[in-house]
């Protein structure tokens, strides 16, 4: 005998951002809380910017327009922190080989 469980869609009903956490209430009643540090944009945002959000895609995620941040319901549930963009080392930029166009050569 096999038992099959129907997986429920993960959808956000409400979101709250504090100085330490991002907390989402899901439509099925669950509450998920993750460290604020998981979103470097939100952790660097002002309280006013954090408060300006909208739930998108029927609860699939949340968008903060002031800081251009999007967090999905699944990302919160499965613990997927946002990665900060890598800064390029100046030495890496200077050691790139010049292209023909930048050397002034014509074909």
Secondary structure as UniProt FT lines:
FT   STRAND          12..17
FT   STRAND          21..26
FT   TURN            27..28
FT   STRAND          31..35
FT   HELIX           36..38
FT   HELIX           40..44
FT   HELIX           47..51
FT   STRAND          54..56
FT   HELIX           57..59
FT   STRAND          61..64
FT   TURN            65..68
FT   STRAND          69..72
FT   HELIX           73..78
FT   HELIX           90..94
FT   HELIX           100..103
//
